[in-house]
Amino acid sequence: MRITNNTILITGGSVGIGLALAKRFLLLNNKVIITGGEFEKLEGIKKDFPELIVLAGDLTEQNSINDLVLFIEQEYPETNILVNSAAIQYNYDIMDDPDFLRKANHEIYLSLIAPLNLTTLMLPILLKNKNSAIVNASIDQFIGSQKSAAIYCAVKAGIRSFTKSLKYQLEDTQVKVFEIIPSSINTSITAGRDQSLMEPDKLVDQFITDFYNDRNDS
């Protein structure tokens, strides 16, 4: 894969792995568009990295996804890389948390339904452009069944399965499919955990190398 002179859309680009990818792709002379749910946070990032194109929106709302795709079609039709990084994790006990269903539905939509919808709607654009790719962030199999994060682990397993199927379905097209498979990464999701955590920049180092060399699992 060419790692320079691309136009890249990164969801969840205001935090964690998404932000680390955005900053690295900027350094590699790419045009980078990031989305996030908090306008103030995006504006703060924009001040530090004025080259970034930032868009605030709630990807749990289908209208926001539709508006995002329309914006890309009208303003950046040359977009050739989609990175699905947006996700959220709640920790709870299903039996004791009275707010479980709301949290679960939020996790399922943002972490699974939204990337499926966005990928489907972005495919016609990606198929028209050269050096195209879809990058999905899933989860390491060894941390895929955490007691306190049942829904998060389930939806990330769903992303893994979807990504594998997508590779097969797109294998005869020019759109390549990549998967970022982090173990324990130091992000807001893992705050407070005792185990040794990898910094997002280190994961991005590995991914960029694999991306350049067309290795599909990072």
Phi, psi and omega per residue, in radians:
M1 nan 2.472 3.016
R2 -1.309 2.288 -3.080
I3 -1.878 0.144 3.054
T4 -2.234 2.807 3.064
N5 1.023 0.662 3.018
N6 -1.843 2.890 2.917
T7 -2.023 2.084 -2.890
I8 -2.163 2.264 3.037
L9 -1.823 2.146 -3.120
I10 -2.128 2.037 3.026
T11 -1.448 2.658 -3.070
G12 1.100 0.565 -3.036
G13 -1.454 0.088 -3.119
S14 -1.698 -0.086 -3.093
V15 -2.538 2.815 2.897
G16 0.923 -2.342 -3.082
I17 -1.101 -0.714 -3.134
G18 -1.038 -0.775 3.123
L19 -1.182 -0.716 3.108
A20 -1.067 -0.714 3.080
L21 -1.135 -0.736 -3.128
A22 -1.054 -0.814 -3.130
K23 -1.121 -0.708 -3.125
R24 -1.190 -0.739 3.140
F25 -1.160 -0.567 3.036
L26 -1.068 -0.791 3.134
L27 -1.067 -0.462 -3.131
L28 -1.580 0.269 3.042
N29 1.176 0.854 3.016
N30 -1.981 2.756 2.958
K31 -1.540 2.170 -3.003
V32 -2.169 2.233 3.087
I33 -1.979 2.207 3.116
I34 -2.093 2.592 3.039
T35 -2.042 2.744 3.087
G36 -2.915 2.858 -3.074
G37 -1.551 -0.210 -3.054
E38 -2.009 1.946 -3.085
F39 -1.051 -0.772 -3.088
E40 -1.084 -0.723 3.129
K41 -1.125 -0.736 3.112
L42 -1.100 -0.720 3.132
E43 -1.129 -0.647 3.079
G44 -1.111 -0.730 3.103
I45 -1.142 -0.693 3.136
K46 -1.062 -0.624 3.105
K47 -1.129 -0.670 3.141
D48 -1.363 -0.532 -3.102
F49 -2.311 1.352 -3.019
P50 -1.098 -0.308 3.134
E51 -1.283 -0.343 -3.134
L52 -1.173 2.526 2.970
I53 -1.775 2.108 -3.028
V54 -2.027 2.444 -3.139
L55 -2.362 2.159 3.079
A56 -1.596 2.430 3.115
G57 -3.133 2.702 -3.134
D58 -1.745 1.830 -3.078
L59 -1.298 -0.034 2.995
T60 -1.423 -0.070 3.079
E61 -1.862 2.137 -3.100
Q62 -1.039 -0.599 3.110
N63 -1.067 -0.622 3.117
S64 -1.168 -0.690 3.090
I65 -1.129 -0.776 3.123
N66 -1.061 -0.738 3.134
D67 -1.131 -0.677 3.129
L68 -1.098 -0.805 -3.132
V69 -1.143 -0.701 3.099
L70 -1.085 -0.714 3.096
F71 -1.058 -0.771 3.126
I72 -1.112 -0.790 -3.128
E73 -1.027 -0.705 -3.044
Q74 -1.485 -0.655 -3.010
E75 -1.810 -0.570 -3.077
Y76 -2.376 1.054 -3.105
P77 -1.152 -0.220 3.108
E78 -1.434 0.014 -3.133
T79 -0.942 2.212 -3.063
N80 -2.198 -0.053 3.099
I81 -2.357 2.245 3.058
L82 -1.991 2.204 3.071
V83 -2.015 1.988 3.087
N84 -1.597 1.681 -3.086
S85 -2.020 -0.282 -3.082
A86 -1.119 2.321 3.110
A87 -2.877 2.849 3.044
I88 -2.491 2.572 3.097
Q89 -2.252 2.227 2.959
Y90 -1.864 2.602 3.048
N91 -1.998 2.231 -3.079
Y92 -2.856 2.912 2.970
D93 -1.804 2.082 -3.055
I94 -0.970 -0.626 -3.075
M95 -1.319 -0.428 -2.986
D96 -1.922 -0.251 -3.049
D97 -1.633 1.944 -3.119
P98 -1.195 -0.275 -3.130
D99 -1.748 0.286 -3.025
F100 -0.998 -0.840 -3.044
L101 -1.107 -0.703 3.108
R102 -1.093 -0.812 -3.139
K103 -1.108 -0.754 -3.126
A104 -1.082 -0.789 3.132
N105 -1.102 -0.659 3.099
H106 -1.105 -0.798 3.113
E107 -1.065 -0.818 -3.089
I108 -1.077 -0.760 -3.075
Y109 -1.230 -0.886 -3.064
L110 -1.193 -0.685 -3.002
S111 -1.590 -0.278 -3.101
L112 -2.273 -0.989 -3.066
I113 -1.134 -0.774 -3.112
A114 -1.055 -0.855 3.108
P115 -1.113 -0.585 3.066
L116 -1.112 -0.808 3.139
N117 -1.126 -0.798 -3.097
L118 -1.139 -0.727 3.104
T119 -1.025 -0.808 -3.129
T120 -1.069 -0.762 -3.104
L121 -1.298 -0.460 3.137
M122 -1.480 -0.307 -3.056
L123 -0.982 -0.773 3.125
P124 -1.006 -0.600 3.096
I125 -1.224 -0.824 -3.103
L126 -1.101 -0.643 -3.113
L127 -1.175 -0.375 -3.133
K128 -1.466 -0.347 -2.986
N129 -1.883 2.649 -3.137
K130 -1.416 2.801 3.117
N131 0.941 0.761 -3.057
S132 -1.572 2.594 -3.132
A133 -2.724 2.674 2.965
I134 -2.058 2.269 -3.127
V135 -2.128 2.103 3.119
N136 -1.982 2.390 3.069
A137 -1.661 2.080 -3.138
S138 -1.961 -2.256 -3.065
I139 -2.681 2.537 3.083
D140 -1.149 2.371 -3.097
Q141 -1.065 -0.444 -3.072
F142 -1.378 -0.246 3.062
I143 -2.070 0.393 -3.016
G144 -1.469 0.149 3.133
S145 -2.526 0.942 3.130
Q146 -1.228 2.390 -3.080
K147 -1.016 -0.755 -3.015
S148 -1.582 0.026 -3.066
A149 -2.338 0.905 -3.026
A150 -1.058 -0.785 -3.068
I151 -1.265 -0.759 3.119
Y152 -0.989 -0.829 -3.126
C153 -1.125 -0.660 3.134
A154 -1.129 -0.775 -3.104
V155 -1.246 -0.587 3.091
K156 -1.199 -0.599 3.009
A157 -1.100 -0.641 3.068
G158 -1.107 -0.706 3.081
I159 -1.081 -0.706 3.105
R160 -1.041 -0.820 -3.119
S161 -1.141 -0.770 3.122
F162 -1.060 -0.733 -3.118
T163 -1.098 -0.748 3.126
K164 -1.101 -0.769 3.113
S165 -1.130 -0.682 3.138
L166 -1.088 -0.677 3.086
K167 -1.000 -0.783 -3.139
Y168 -1.146 -0.735 -3.073
Q169 -1.225 -0.470 -3.092
L170 -1.820 0.150 -3.032
E171 -1.135 -0.390 3.117
D172 -1.719 0.222 3.077
T173 -1.965 3.123 3.112
Q174 -1.509 -0.058 -3.113
V175 -1.526 2.067 3.117
K176 -1.653 2.656 -3.086
V177 -2.097 2.237 -3.116
F178 -2.163 2.711 3.132
E179 -2.291 2.224 2.998
I180 -1.656 2.137 -3.057
I181 -2.072 1.430 -3.115
P182 -1.340 2.636 2.951
S183 -1.607 -2.042 -3.137
S184 -1.664 1.872 -3.067
I185 -1.878 2.486 -3.131
N186 -1.369 1.580 3.100
T187 -2.331 -3.136 3.106
S188 -1.086 -0.484 -3.141
I189 -1.162 -0.618 -3.063
T190 -1.734 0.158 -3.112
A191 -0.988 2.324 3.084
G192 1.624 -0.106 3.124
R193 -1.369 2.628 -3.048
D194 -1.507 -0.447 -3.020
Q195 -1.229 2.862 3.114
S196 -1.147 2.269 -3.063
L197 -2.030 2.406 3.073
M198 -1.404 2.427 3.072
E199 -1.306 2.505 -3.136
P200 -0.944 -0.654 -3.121
D201 -1.079 -0.602 3.122
K202 -1.194 -0.720 3.071
L203 -1.078 -0.717 3.137
V204 -1.127 -0.662 3.055
D205 -0.929 -0.850 -3.117
Q206 -1.145 -0.756 -3.111
F207 -1.115 -0.790 -3.101
I208 -1.048 -0.706 3.092
T209 -1.074 -0.816 -3.139
D210 -1.159 -0.685 3.134
F211 -1.080 -0.808 3.131
Y212 -1.065 -0.650 -3.085
N213 -1.658 0.197 3.111
D214 1.043 0.580 3.002
R215 -1.618 2.217 -2.886
N216 -1.532 -0.181 -3.131
D217 -2.149 2.120 3.141
S218 -1.968 nan nan
